Amino acid sequence: MSTTEPQASLSETVRKHKEFLFPAVAMFYADPIALERGEGEYVWDEAGNRYLDCWGGILTVSVGHGNPQVTDAVIEQLKRIHHTTTLYANKPQSELAEKLHQITPGRLKKSFFTNSGTEADDTAIHAAKLATGRHEIVVLRHSYSGRSATSLSAMGQAPWRPLPAQVAGIVHAHAPYCYRCPFKLTYPECGLACAEDIEELIMTTTTGEIAAFMAEPILGVGGFIVPPPGYFERAVEIARKHGGLFIADEVQTAWGRTGDKWWGIEHWDVEPDIITSAKGMGNGVPIGMTIATPEVADNFPGLTFSTFGGNPVSMAAALAVIRVIEEEDLRRNAAVVGAHLRARLDALKEKYPVVGDVRGKGLMQAIELVKDRETKEPAPEAVLKVFEETKRRGVLIGKGGLYGNVIRTGMMLNSTKDHVDELAEALDATLATV
Ligand SMILES: Cc1ncc(COP(=O)(O)O)c(C=O)c1O
């Protein structure tokens, strides 16, 4: 094990961050890190400490820091033309839109590009309302959808919601959170009670006719909650019975992250009417996308545009990311290396009672820490301890979950088993101290 003893940072950058940014822009760690440089799976802070980055800026650096193909594509595009607005066509935007049509499931065809996941979700919700003529939306508890008035209203977690819902007509269904089943049942004897409950939710809290059901295939910020087999098939069936479209929020689950498939939702047998994504799509270049069926897209009336949406530099980055994923077979890699990660995390569960649950798909794997396996009382303090200790050992991880007790990993899609072992050894040594 390569334990690094980090140099004290006393970073001027961190000091200014604390003084001049909104305090709500919180940083990880008691002694926060200012990152200065990244290469492949590793990053360096200002004091020169090297870290294995198992978080990728929240599952966003998908094909490695400074990936040469993506960097070259960005530089080439910057030299050619770097801004057009959507009022003019640009080649990378048209090519990316065509490519997305080719790699998305079902009949998804027409895209609208923006700058973030928030805007992608907002666009999807507006498109669903306009296409159906209805206004109510069903979302999931424990979900995360962004920072606008609409997406904050759709948010399923109080800690991220600074104001009460500002947009009416959004109702929250129970999450398919098997480890903490809201009905205290067990799959499969539960009969998918969480999906079945959507019927009553619609009939008791809406007009009975909805515009859409929007859900993350795996609830990311919620702590990588993986819905059980059959969940989406039944939930979407109920939503459609009540006139709703299905929006898959793939901000975290897309681009092969879940292994073998481009899209997380492809692990279930349903076809979304709209998919949104962002994050890993640009390997860190700001980007958002909403792709819809022609019926939905063609019913978006009037005019709309986005100053930076479809920006040729972001589009070129996304095309390069997709090319790297294809050429290097990274969807398969995410499945193979993800399986190795899962096995290592399962072994930690065998060894440490504090690990209550291990879950995820592909390279989207998490462990939920509890004080007691019987009561499942969340152990957020243990997560903080693991954070400090893994940082000391030169490994960066992420966290999440409503109770702050889930350690989330978002290793890059081109990570190797050796990288996984480096992470697993740091977690093992750290959990031993909790
Ligand atoms: C599932 C999901 N949707 C939407 C968003 C919002 O994306 P952004 O932060 O790019 O606005 C996030 C961000 O974490 C997310 O995880």
The ligand as an ORCA input file, in Angstrom:
! r2SCAN-3c Opt
* xyz 0 1
  C     -29.321     12.862    -11.607
  C     -28.967     14.307    -11.701
  N     -29.762     15.132    -12.391
  C     -29.467     16.439    -12.509
  C     -28.360     16.987    -11.920
  C     -28.040     18.440    -12.066
  O     -26.914     18.587    -12.871
  P     -26.028     19.923    -12.833
  O     -25.331     19.974    -11.512
  O     -25.116     19.766    -14.005
  O     -26.972     21.069    -13.023
  C     -27.504     16.158    -11.183
  C     -26.296     16.688    -10.525
  O     -25.652     16.051     -9.730
  C     -27.827     14.791    -11.062
  O     -27.060     13.947    -10.362
*
